[in-house]
Amino acid sequence: MRTASTALFACLLATACGSASAEPPAATLAAPSAAPAPATQRPSAGGAPAPSSAGAVLEAGILYIWGADDGIYRYDGVTGALTRVWGASTLSRESAYGPYVLGRHGGATLLRWDGTTQQVCGGGNWSVVSTRGDCAFTGTGADVAVYTDSPEGGAGAPLPRMLLPADWGAGQFAWDLSGLELAIVRNEWRPGPVRAHQTLWVMDIRHGTLKKVFDSPDATSYLFGVKWSWDRRVSFWESATTSESFGADGVLTTLRVVNVDSGAAIDLGTTLQARAWAQWSSDGRLAFVSGGGRETFENKQLVILEPDGARTIVAGSLGKASGSATSALAPSWQPAFGRPLALAWIEAPAGGIEASPDYFRGVGPTAQRVAVTRTPSGNVQTRCPGLVTEGIRLSADAESALLLCRAPGVEHHALQLWYALLGTTPRPLVTGVGDLGFGYYGLQSSLLDITAWSLANR
């Protein structure tokens, strides 16, 4: 069974969620396919059971859900039907037409909201899709050069155009929100006993120009989790240690934000490294989880970085747990334009290392979690009835939300998806989503990683 750590690794390589393009992506490599067979007709991967529909909820719209069996399922709120439509892929950027999924061995496919599919990138070891529907991808096999689709392809299959040769040393890359620039991590060799040194560059696809925007003074420097804001800033983590354990505790690891035009950089200190828990809003604010230590249920604050560089603490307490300490996790912005935007998160009593056994089983004080949504009219609290509330995702109008719920005391296959009109009783959508990982290092599953939602696309 795949765990959340695998999902997070895959997602680190994918581009951040962006807006829908003004025009639908062109069919470049394949026409929409026929509707796939129902989930009951398909075997699950790795022996994990397939998720099940809890019934129709008309207001919930259409969902794509990644299950613990490594399948991607389509839930239809009108009928309650749950159908396996894809697999061996990672949910990536959403658009008005549906989410893109990135194949683990290359290629990208659009899963339309109506259930049909359309391949938009083919081949390569890795692909990312821009808001314009363009692809950037590496070569196949040992070819680590970076390519993009070329408009010279005409009405047929587009011709690949090399952006960077293999010896340039490209690592992960991510499109900006206009689909015209790429932020690219570069692997550079340094003299001496240096394990790795990576720098961050931006390429203007229109002109083929490159500019270095970040170079750490540390000899060993790993960069990961690159995400663009709407106002031409980029957030990413930098680690100066080769120890995954130290890095997860925040040792020699920091969240940074750099302005790609001015080069001005901000060090946000030790933060939780779960990719989905550092989220840009459409008005240029970054919500992130601050605080070190591998216990995700202690010493964690939700903080907002304002466009002017100021920081606002939203919820949570730093330091060791006390009777009044709380832990704040899993930020989720209202995915829409305009002010003020709603922000939601998960908040719970904090607990020390001694709370670990209860935390893993979803019982005890740390399981008393609640989803909080901050709206112009005040905070609204929402809970999964009789379950542990693990995550929340807001609709574009911030009037409804998806909830990630966990059955307490159940080791495997405990996650469920529920729908809530804020201020009313939630209703179940899909049960048996799976055991996708809970515990240390912020590896809890995020609704932003395992779902795509028709009511949340911009």
C-alpha positions as CSV (number, residue, x, y, z in Angstrom):
1,M,0.0,0.0,0.0
2,R,1.3,3.4,-0.9
3,T,1.7,5.9,2.0
4,A,1.5,9.6,2.1
5,S,5.3,9.9,2.0
6,T,5.3,8.5,-1.5
7,A,2.5,10.8,-2.5
8,L,4.3,13.8,-1.1
9,F,7.5,12.9,-3.0
10,A,5.6,12.7,-6.2
11,C,3.8,15.9,-5.6
12,L,7.0,17.8,-4.9
13,L,8.0,17.3,-8.5
14,A,4.6,18.6,-9.8
15,T,3.8,22.2,-10.5
16,A,1.6,24.1,-8.1
17,C,-2.2,24.3,-8.7
18,G,-3.0,27.3,-11.0
19,S,-5.9,29.0,-12.7
20,A,-7.9,27.7,-15.6
21,S,-6.6,28.8,-18.9
22,A,-8.7,31.2,-21.0
23,E,-9.1,28.6,-23.7
24,P,-9.5,24.8,-23.3
25,P,-6.3,22.8,-24.0
26,A,-6.0,21.5,-27.5
27,A,-6.3,17.7,-28.1
28,T,-2.7,17.0,-29.0
29,L,-2.2,13.3,-28.7
30,A,-5.5,11.6,-28.1
31,A,-9.2,12.1,-28.4
32,P,-11.4,11.8,-25.3
33,S,-11.8,8.1,-24.4
34,A,-15.0,6.3,-23.7
35,A,-16.2,6.0,-20.2
36,P,-14.2,3.5,-18.2
37,A,-15.6,0.4,-16.5
38,P,-17.0,0.7,-13.0
39,A,-14.7,0.3,-10.1
40,T,-16.3,-3.0,-9.2
41,Q,-15.1,-4.5,-12.5
42,R,-11.5,-3.6,-11.9
43,P,-9.1,-5.2,-9.4
44,S,-7.4,-3.0,-6.9
45,A,-3.6,-2.5,-6.7
46,G,-1.5,-3.9,-4.0
47,G,-4.4,-5.7,-2.3
48,A,-5.9,-2.5,-0.9
49,P,-9.7,-2.5,-1.1
50,A,-11.3,0.1,-3.4
51,P,-13.2,3.0,-1.9
52,S,-17.0,3.0,-1.8
53,S,-19.7,5.6,-2.4
54,A,-21.8,6.6,0.6
55,G,-24.6,7.8,-1.7
56,A,-25.7,10.8,-3.8
57,V,-25.2,14.3,-2.5
58,L,-26.4,16.6,-5.3
59,E,-24.7,19.7,-4.0
60,A,-21.2,18.1,-3.9
61,G,-20.6,18.3,-7.7
62,I,-17.9,16.1,-9.2
63,L,-14.8,14.8,-7.4
64,Y,-11.7,12.9,-8.5
65,I,-10.2,11.0,-5.5
66,W,-6.9,9.2,-5.2
67,G,-7.4,6.0,-3.1
68,A,-5.0,3.8,-1.2
69,D,-5.2,1.2,-3.9
70,D,-3.5,3.7,-6.2
71,G,-6.6,4.2,-8.3
72,I,-8.1,7.6,-9.2
73,Y,-11.9,7.5,-8.9
74,R,-14.6,9.8,-10.1
75,Y,-17.5,10.6,-7.8
76,D,-20.7,12.0,-9.3
77,G,-22.8,13.9,-6.7
78,V,-26.0,13.6,-8.8
79,T,-26.0,9.8,-8.9
80,G,-23.6,8.9,-6.2
81,A,-21.7,6.7,-8.7
82,L,-18.0,6.1,-7.9
83,T,-16.0,4.9,-10.9
84,R,-12.3,4.1,-11.2
85,V,-11.0,6.1,-14.2
86,W,-7.2,6.2,-13.8
87,G,-4.2,4.8,-11.9
88,A,-0.4,5.0,-11.4
89,S,-0.6,8.8,-11.5
90,T,-0.6,11.8,-9.3
91,L,-3.3,14.4,-9.2
92,S,-1.8,17.8,-10.3
93,R,-3.2,21.1,-11.4
94,E,-6.9,21.7,-11.7
95,S,-8.6,23.6,-14.5
96,A,-12.1,24.6,-15.4
97,Y,-12.2,21.4,-17.6
98,G,-10.9,19.0,-15.0
99,P,-7.6,18.0,-13.2
100,Y,-4.4,17.0,-14.9
101,V,-2.7,13.8,-13.7
102,L,1.0,13.1,-14.0
103,G,2.0,9.6,-14.9
104,R,4.8,8.2,-12.7
105,H,6.7,7.2,-15.8
106,G,6.0,10.3,-17.8
107,G,3.1,11.9,-19.6
108,A,0.2,13.9,-18.4
109,T,-3.6,13.4,-19.0
110,L,-6.6,15.7,-18.5
111,L,-9.4,14.0,-16.6
112,R,-12.5,16.0,-17.7
113,W,-15.3,16.6,-15.3
114,D,-17.6,14.7,-17.6
115,G,-15.5,11.5,-17.1
116,T,-13.7,11.5,-20.4
117,T,-9.9,11.7,-20.7
118,Q,-7.5,13.5,-23.0
119,Q,-3.7,12.9,-23.1
120,V,-1.8,16.2,-23.3
121,C,1.8,15.2,-22.8
122,G,3.5,11.9,-23.9
123,G,6.6,10.2,-22.8
124,G,9.4,11.6,-20.8
125,N,10.5,10.7,-17.2
126,W,8.5,13.6,-15.8
127,S,6.0,16.1,-17.2
128,V,4.3,19.3,-15.9
129,V,1.4,21.1,-17.5
130,S,1.0,24.9,-17.5
131,T,-2.2,26.9,-17.1
132,R,-2.1,27.3,-20.9
133,G,-2.1,23.5,-21.4
134,D,1.5,23.5,-22.5
135,C,3.9,20.7,-21.4
136,A,7.4,20.8,-20.1
137,F,9.1,17.4,-19.7
138,T,12.3,15.5,-19.5
139,G,13.5,13.0,-22.0
140,T,13.0,9.2,-21.8
141,G,15.4,6.8,-20.2
142,A,18.7,8.4,-19.4
143,D,17.9,11.6,-21.2
144,V,17.6,14.3,-18.5
145,A,17.3,17.2,-21.0
146,V,14.2,19.4,-20.6
147,Y,11.8,19.9,-23.5
148,T,8.6,21.7,-24.2
149,D,5.9,21.4,-26.9
150,S,6.6,23.6,-29.9
151,P,3.9,25.5,-31.7
152,E,5.6,24.5,-35.0
153,G,3.8,21.2,-34.8
154,G,0.7,22.6,-36.4
155,A,-2.5,20.7,-36.2
156,G,-0.7,17.4,-35.6
157,A,1.4,16.3,-32.7
158,P,3.6,19.2,-31.5
159,L,7.3,19.0,-32.1
160,P,9.3,18.8,-28.9
161,R,11.7,21.7,-28.5
162,M,14.7,21.4,-26.2
163,L,14.9,24.0,-23.5
164,L,17.9,22.8,-21.6
165,P,20.5,20.2,-22.5
166,A,21.2,17.2,-20.3
167,D,24.5,18.6,-19.0
168,W,22.9,21.8,-17.7
169,G,21.8,19.8,-14.6
170,A,18.1,20.5,-14.4
171,G,16.2,19.0,-11.4
172,Q,12.6,19.7,-10.6
173,F,10.8,22.5,-12.4
174,A,7.5,24.3,-12.1
175,W,5.4,26.6,-14.4
176,D,4.5,30.1,-13.3
177,L,0.8,31.0,-13.2
178,S,0.9,32.6,-16.7
179,G,2.4,29.5,-18.3
180,L,5.2,31.6,-19.8
181,E,8.1,30.9,-17.3
182,L,9.6,28.0,-15.6
183,A,11.3,27.9,-12.2
184,I,14.0,25.3,-12.4
185,V,16.2,23.8,-9.8
186,R,19.8,23.3,-11.0
187,N,22.3,20.7,-9.7
188,E,25.7,22.3,-9.6
189,W,29.1,20.7,-8.8
190,R,31.2,22.5,-6.1
191,P,34.8,21.7,-5.0
192,G,35.4,20.0,-1.7
193,P,33.3,17.5,0.2
194,V,30.0,18.8,-0.9
195,R,27.2,16.3,-1.3
196,A,25.0,18.5,-3.5
197,H,24.5,22.2,-4.2
198,Q,21.4,23.4,-6.0
199,T,20.4,26.8,-7.3
200,L,17.1,28.2,-8.5
201,W,16.7,29.7,-12.0
202,V,13.8,31.2,-14.0
203,M,13.5,30.7,-17.7
204,D,11.4,32.9,-20.0
205,I,10.0,30.4,-22.5
206,R,9.2,33.1,-25.0
207,H,12.8,34.3,-25.3
208,G,14.8,31.4,-24.0
209,T,16.5,33.6,-21.4
210,L,17.7,32.2,-18.0
211,K,18.3,34.1,-14.7
212,K,19.6,32.8,-11.4
213,V,17.3,33.9,-8.6
214,F,18.6,32.1,-5.6
215,D,22.1,30.7,-4.6
216,S,22.6,29.7,-1.0
217,P,25.9,30.5,0.8
218,D,25.8,27.0,2.3
219,A,28.0,24.5,0.6
220,T,25.4,21.7,0.8
221,S,22.0,23.0,-0.4
222,Y,19.0,21.0,-1.5
223,L,16.0,22.8,-2.9
224,F,12.5,21.3,-3.2
225,G,8.8,22.0,-3.1
226,V,8.9,24.9,-5.6
227,K,5.6,26.8,-5.9
228,W,4.8,30.1,-7.7
229,S,2.6,32.9,-6.2
230,W,0.3,35.0,-8.3
231,D,2.6,38.0,-8.0
232,R,5.9,36.5,-9.3
233,R,7.3,35.2,-6.1
234,V,8.4,31.6,-5.5
235,S,8.4,29.6,-2.3
236,F,10.6,26.6,-1.7
237,W,12.4,24.7,1.0
238,E,16.1,24.6,1.4
239,S,18.0,22.0,3.4
240,A,21.7,21.9,4.2
241,T,21.6,18.4,5.6
242,T,21.6,15.0,3.9
243,S,19.7,13.4,6.9
244,E,16.0,13.0,6.1
245,S,15.4,12.6,9.9
246,F,17.2,15.9,10.7
247,G,15.4,17.6,7.9
248,A,12.0,16.5,9.0
249,D,12.8,17.9,12.5
250,G,13.7,21.2,10.8
251,V,17.4,20.9,11.4
252,L,19.2,23.0,8.8
253,T,16.0,23.3,6.8
254,T,14.0,26.4,6.1
255,L,11.2,27.7,4.0
256,R,12.2,30.6,1.7
257,V,10.4,33.0,-0.6
258,V,12.2,34.9,-3.4
259,N,11.0,37.6,-5.7
260,V,12.1,36.5,-9.1
261,D,12.3,40.1,-10.4
262,S,14.2,41.8,-7.6
263,G,16.0,38.8,-6.1
264,A,14.8,39.8,-2.6
265,A,14.5,36.7,-0.4
266,I,12.7,36.0,2.9
267,D,13.7,33.3,5.4
268,L,10.6,31.9,7.1
269,G,12.5,29.6,9.4
270,T,11.6,26.1,10.4
271,T,8.3,25.0,9.0
272,L,6.4,21.8,8.3
273,Q,7.6,20.4,5.0
274,A,4.3,18.9,3.8
275,R,3.9,20.4,0.3
276,A,0.2,21.1,0.6
277,W,0.6,22.9,3.9
278,A,2.4,25.9,2.4
279,Q,-0.3,27.5,0.3
280,W,-0.4,30.7,-1.8
281,S,-3.6,32.6,-2.0
282,S,-4.8,34.4,-5.2
283,D,-4.1,37.8,-3.5
284,G,-0.4,37.1,-2.8
285,R,-0.5,35.7,0.8
286,L,1.3,32.6,1.8
287,A,-0.2,30.4,4.6
288,F,2.2,28.0,6.1
289,V,2.7,25.8,9.2
290,S,5.6,27.1,11.4
291,G,7.4,25.1,14.0
292,G,9.9,22.3,14.2
293,G,10.0,18.8,15.6
294,R,8.7,15.6,14.1
295,E,5.5,15.5,16.2
296,T,3.0,17.2,13.9
297,F,0.6,17.5,16.9
298,E,2.9,19.8,18.9
299,N,4.7,23.1,18.4
300,K,2.9,24.1,15.2
301,Q,1.4,27.5,14.3
302,L,-0.5,28.6,11.2
303,V,1.1,31.8,9.9
304,I,0.4,34.1,7.0
305,L,3.1,35.9,5.1
306,E,1.6,39.1,3.8
307,P,2.7,40.6,0.4
308,D,4.6,43.4,2.2
309,G,6.6,40.8,4.2
310,A,4.7,41.1,7.5
311,R,3.8,37.9,9.3
312,T,0.5,37.2,11.0
313,I,-0.1,34.3,13.4
314,V,-3.5,32.9,12.8
315,A,-3.7,29.9,15.2
316,G,-1.5,27.5,17.2
317,S,1.1,27.7,19.9
318,L,4.9,27.3,19.7
319,G,6.9,25.6,22.4
320,K,6.1,22.5,24.4
321,A,2.5,21.5,24.9
322,S,0.7,22.8,28.0
323,G,-2.9,22.7,29.1
324,S,-3.9,25.5,26.8
325,A,-1.6,24.9,23.8
326,T,-3.0,24.2,20.4
327,S,-1.7,22.9,17.1
328,A,-2.8,24.4,13.8
329,L,-2.3,22.5,10.5
330,A,-3.5,22.0,7.0
331,P,-4.3,25.5,5.6
332,S,-6.7,25.8,2.7
333,W,-7.5,29.1,1.0
334,Q,-10.8,29.9,-0.7
335,P,-9.7,29.3,-4.4
336,A,-11.1,32.5,-5.9
337,F,-10.1,36.1,-6.7
338,G,-11.2,39.1,-4.7
339,R,-10.9,40.3,-1.1
340,P,-11.4,39.2,1.6
341,L,-10.6,35.5,1.0
342,A,-11.7,32.8,3.4
343,L,-9.0,30.6,5.0
344,A,-9.6,27.3,6.6
345,W,-7.4,25.1,8.8
346,I,-7.4,22.2,11.3
347,E,-6.9,23.0,15.0
348,A,-6.6,20.8,18.0
349,P,-5.2,20.5,21.5
350,A,-1.4,20.0,21.4
351,G,0.3,17.0,22.8
352,G,3.9,15.9,23.6
353,I,5.7,12.8,22.5
354,E,3.8,10.8,25.0
355,A,0.6,11.4,23.0
356,S,2.0,9.5,20.0
357,P,0.1,6.2,20.5
358,D,-3.2,7.9,20.9
359,Y,-2.5,10.2,18.0
360,F,-1.8,7.4,15.6
361,R,-5.0,5.6,16.6
362,G,-7.1,8.8,16.4
363,V,-8.1,8.8,20.1
364,G,-7.4,11.0,23.1
365,P,-7.2,14.8,23.4
366,T,-5.2,15.4,20.2
367,A,-8.0,13.7,18.3
368,Q,-10.4,16.5,19.3
369,R,-9.7,18.3,16.1
370,V,-12.0,20.8,14.4
371,A,-12.0,22.5,11.0
372,V,-12.0,26.3,11.4
373,T,-13.0,28.6,8.5
374,R,-12.2,32.3,8.9
375,T,-14.8,34.3,7.0
376,P,-15.6,38.1,6.9
377,S,-18.5,37.4,9.3
378,G,-16.4,35.4,11.8
379,N,-15.0,31.9,12.4
380,V,-17.1,28.9,11.5
381,Q,-16.3,25.5,13.1
382,T,-17.1,22.2,11.3
383,R,-16.5,18.6,12.6
384,C,-16.8,15.1,11.1
385,P,-19.7,13.6,13.1
386,G,-18.3,10.8,15.3
387,L,-15.0,10.8,13.4
388,V,-11.7,12.6,13.7
389,T,-11.6,15.8,11.5
390,E,-8.3,15.7,9.6
391,G,-8.7,18.2,6.7
392,I,-10.9,20.8,5.0
393,R,-11.0,22.1,1.5
394,L,-13.1,25.2,0.6
395,S,-15.3,25.6,-2.5
396,A,-14.7,28.7,-4.7
397,D,-17.5,30.6,-3.1
398,A,-16.4,29.5,0.4
399,E,-20.0,28.5,1.2
400,S,-19.3,24.7,1.3
401,A,-16.3,22.4,2.0
402,L,-14.9,18.9,1.7
403,L,-13.9,17.3,4.9
404,L,-11.2,14.6,5.4
405,C,-12.4,12.4,8.2
406,R,-10.8,9.4,9.9
407,A,-12.4,6.6,11.8
408,P,-10.9,6.5,15.4
409,G,-9.1,3.3,16.5
410,V,-8.9,1.8,13.0
411,E,-5.4,1.1,11.7
412,H,-6.2,0.7,8.0
413,H,-8.6,2.0,5.5
414,A,-9.9,4.6,7.9
415,L,-10.3,7.8,5.7
416,Q,-13.6,9.2,4.4
417,L,-14.7,12.2,2.4
418,W,-17.7,14.2,3.6
419,Y,-19.4,17.3,2.2
420,A,-20.6,20.2,4.3
421,L,-22.5,23.4,3.6
422,L,-20.8,25.6,6.2
423,G,-22.9,25.9,9.3
424,T,-24.9,22.7,8.6
425,T,-24.5,19.0,9.4
426,P,-21.9,17.3,7.0
427,R,-22.9,14.4,4.8
428,P,-20.7,11.4,3.7
429,L,-19.6,11.1,0.1
430,V,-17.0,8.3,-0.1
431,T,-15.8,5.9,2.6
432,G,-12.9,3.5,2.6
433,V,-10.5,6.0,0.9
434,G,-7.7,4.2,2.7
435,D,-4.9,4.5,5.2
436,L,-2.7,7.1,3.6
437,G,-0.4,7.9,6.5
438,F,-0.7,9.7,9.8
439,G,2.0,10.5,12.3
440,Y,5.4,12.1,12.3
441,Y,6.9,14.5,9.8
442,G,3.6,16.1,8.7
443,L,2.8,13.2,6.5
444,Q,-0.9,13.3,7.0
445,S,-2.8,13.2,3.8
446,S,-4.1,16.5,2.4
447,L,-7.3,17.0,0.5
448,L,-5.3,19.3,-1.8
449,D,-3.2,16.3,-2.8
450,I,-5.8,13.5,-3.0
451,T,-8.8,15.3,-4.4
452,A,-9.8,17.4,-7.4
453,W,-13.2,19.2,-7.0
454,S,-15.4,20.8,-9.6
455,L,-16.7,23.3,-7.1
456,A,-13.2,24.5,-6.2
457,N,-11.6,25.1,-9.6
458,R,-10.9,28.7,-10.4
